[in-house]
Amino acid sequence: MDPRTWDAPLEVIVVALWVIVMARANGTYWLGRLAARGAESTRIQRLMRSPGYTRAVDRLNRWGAPVVALSFLTIGVQTLVNLAAGGIRMPLRRYLPAVALGCVAWAIVYGAAGFFGFEALALLWQRSPALTVTLGVLLVAGFAGFVTWRVRESRAGRVAVPAPASAGSGQVDDRRTGG
């Protein structure tokens, strides 16, 4: 799904992207609610015991609904945050406004900035394929180095990773999530 190929005004593209991401995010929320209810032997339950999920639950318990909205400005976090919001049964009166706002931000960034980013990348490729490939390799190498560093730090015990046992506990800090 490449929005650059859609024959529509940018406003229509942003609205369409918002609808798509709202459906995905809310589906993930309800999947989290169902999994927390008793799917102990499923793949979802294994995900709900992962360190990333545990961190998402901890952030939701500490900061509440703003975490949901802000997660859409990150890469690879929004799925775990929405799953965690469902897993801790964040009240819909808090979740829905936060997810709607986050989806608007995501749709605007992906629809508008995504257009410009794709165009800039295409222009760079036209002018210098070697530079484009070099920058891509440096970006991937930097990411791989960062991941390697984090894994080594975690294994050495220098990075505090929450215990997975609390991941699916359903504990909610009512002050932040409104329950």
C-alpha positions as CSV (number, residue, x, y, z in Angstrom):
1,M,0.0,0.0,0.0
2,D,1.9,3.0,-1.3
3,P,0.0,6.3,-0.8
4,R,2.1,7.9,-3.5
5,T,0.3,5.9,-6.1
6,W,-3.2,6.9,-4.9
7,D,-5.0,9.3,-7.3
8,A,-6.5,11.5,-4.6
9,P,-5.9,14.8,-2.8
10,L,-3.6,14.7,0.2
11,E,-6.6,15.4,2.6
12,V,-8.4,12.3,1.3
13,I,-5.3,10.2,1.6
14,V,-4.8,11.3,5.2
15,V,-8.4,10.5,6.1
16,A,-8.1,7.0,4.4
17,L,-4.8,6.4,6.3
18,W,-6.5,7.4,9.5
19,V,-9.4,4.9,9.0
20,I,-6.9,2.2,8.2
21,V,-4.7,2.8,11.3
22,M,-7.8,3.2,13.5
23,A,-9.0,-0.2,12.4
24,R,-5.6,-1.8,13.0
25,A,-5.0,-0.1,16.4
26,N,-8.5,-0.9,17.7
27,G,-8.2,-4.5,16.5
28,T,-5.0,-4.8,18.4
29,Y,-6.6,-3.3,21.5
30,W,-9.4,-5.8,21.4
31,L,-7.0,-8.7,20.8
32,G,-5.1,-7.6,23.9
33,R,-8.4,-7.6,25.9
34,L,-9.3,-11.1,24.7
35,A,-5.8,-12.5,25.2
36,A,-5.7,-11.1,28.8
37,R,-9.0,-12.8,29.4
38,G,-7.6,-16.3,29.2
39,A,-5.6,-17.3,26.1
40,E,-2.7,-18.7,28.1
41,S,-1.3,-21.0,25.5
42,T,-1.4,-18.8,22.5
43,R,1.3,-16.9,20.6
44,I,-0.3,-13.6,21.8
45,Q,0.2,-14.7,25.4
46,R,3.9,-15.2,24.7
47,L,4.0,-11.7,23.2
48,M,2.2,-10.4,26.3
49,R,5.1,-11.8,28.5
50,S,7.8,-10.1,26.4
51,P,10.0,-7.4,27.8
52,G,8.6,-4.9,25.3
53,Y,5.0,-5.6,26.3
54,T,6.0,-5.3,30.0
55,R,7.6,-1.9,29.3
56,A,4.4,-0.8,27.5
57,V,2.3,-1.9,30.5
58,D,4.6,-0.1,32.9
59,R,4.4,3.1,30.8
60,L,0.6,2.9,30.5
61,N,0.3,2.4,34.2
62,R,2.5,5.4,34.9
63,W,1.4,7.9,32.2
64,G,-2.0,6.6,31.0
65,A,-3.7,7.5,27.7
66,P,-1.0,9.9,26.4
67,V,1.3,6.9,25.9
68,V,-1.2,5.6,23.4
69,A,-1.3,8.8,21.4
70,L,2.4,9.3,21.5
71,S,3.2,5.7,20.5
72,F,2.0,6.5,16.9
73,L,5.0,8.9,16.5
74,T,7.4,6.0,17.0
75,I,8.4,3.0,14.9
76,G,7.4,-0.5,16.2
77,V,5.9,0.6,19.5
78,Q,2.3,1.3,18.7
79,T,1.3,-2.3,18.3
80,L,2.7,-3.3,21.7
81,V,1.1,-0.2,23.4
82,N,-2.3,-0.9,21.9
83,L,-2.1,-4.6,22.9
84,A,-1.0,-3.5,26.4
85,A,-3.9,-1.0,26.6
86,G,-6.3,-3.8,25.8
87,G,-4.5,-6.2,28.1
88,I,-4.8,-3.9,31.1
89,R,-8.4,-3.1,30.1
90,M,-7.8,0.6,29.7
91,P,-11.3,2.2,29.8
92,L,-12.6,3.0,26.3
93,R,-13.4,6.6,27.4
94,R,-9.6,7.1,27.8
95,Y,-8.4,4.8,25.1
96,L,-10.6,6.0,22.2
97,P,-9.7,9.7,22.3
98,A,-6.0,8.8,22.7
99,V,-6.0,6.3,19.8
100,A,-8.0,8.7,17.6
101,L,-5.4,11.5,18.2
102,G,-2.5,9.2,17.7
103,C,-4.0,7.9,14.5
104,V,-4.5,11.5,13.2
105,A,-0.8,12.2,13.9
106,W,0.3,9.0,12.2
107,A,-1.9,9.6,9.2
108,I,-0.6,13.1,8.8
109,V,3.1,12.1,9.2
110,Y,2.7,9.1,6.9
111,G,0.5,10.8,4.4
112,A,2.3,14.2,4.1
113,A,5.8,13.6,5.4
114,G,5.8,10.1,3.8
115,F,5.1,11.7,0.4
116,F,8.0,14.1,0.8
117,G,10.3,11.4,2.2
118,F,9.6,9.1,-0.7
119,E,10.0,11.9,-3.2
120,A,13.3,13.0,-1.5
121,L,14.6,9.4,-1.6
122,A,13.6,9.1,-5.3
123,L,15.3,12.4,-6.1
124,L,18.5,11.3,-4.2
125,W,18.5,8.0,-6.1
126,Q,18.2,9.9,-9.5
127,R,21.1,12.1,-8.6
128,S,23.3,9.6,-6.9
129,P,22.4,5.9,-6.5
130,A,25.8,5.3,-4.8
131,L,25.1,7.9,-2.2
132,T,21.6,6.5,-1.7
133,V,22.9,3.0,-1.2
134,T,25.7,4.2,1.1
135,L,23.3,6.1,3.3
136,G,21.0,3.1,3.4
137,V,23.9,0.8,4.4
138,L,25.0,3.2,7.1
139,L,21.5,3.5,8.5
140,V,21.1,-0.3,8.6
141,A,24.6,-0.7,10.2
142,G,23.8,1.9,12.8
143,F,20.5,0.2,13.7
144,A,22.2,-3.2,13.9
145,G,24.9,-1.7,16.1
146,F,22.3,-0.1,18.4
147,V,20.4,-3.4,18.7
148,T,23.6,-5.3,19.3
149,W,24.6,-2.8,22.0
150,R,21.2,-3.1,23.7
151,V,21.3,-6.9,23.7
152,R,24.8,-6.9,25.2
153,E,23.8,-4.4,27.8
154,S,20.8,-6.4,28.7
155,R,22.7,-9.6,29.0
156,A,25.3,-7.9,31.1
157,G,22.6,-6.9,33.5
158,R,23.2,-3.1,33.0
159,V,19.8,-2.4,31.5
160,A,16.8,-2.9,33.8
161,V,14.3,-5.1,32.1
162,P,11.0,-5.6,34.0
163,A,10.2,-9.1,35.0
164,P,7.9,-10.8,32.4
165,A,5.7,-12.3,35.2
166,S,3.8,-9.0,35.6
167,A,3.1,-8.6,31.9
168,G,-0.3,-10.1,31.8
169,S,-1.3,-9.3,35.4
170,G,-4.0,-6.8,34.4
171,Q,-2.8,-4.4,37.0
172,V,-4.0,-0.9,36.2
173,D,-3.1,2.4,38.0
174,D,-6.6,3.9,38.1
175,R,-5.2,7.4,38.6
176,R,-3.8,7.5,35.0
177,T,-6.0,5.2,33.0
178,G,-9.3,6.3,34.5
179,G,-10.5,3.0,35.8
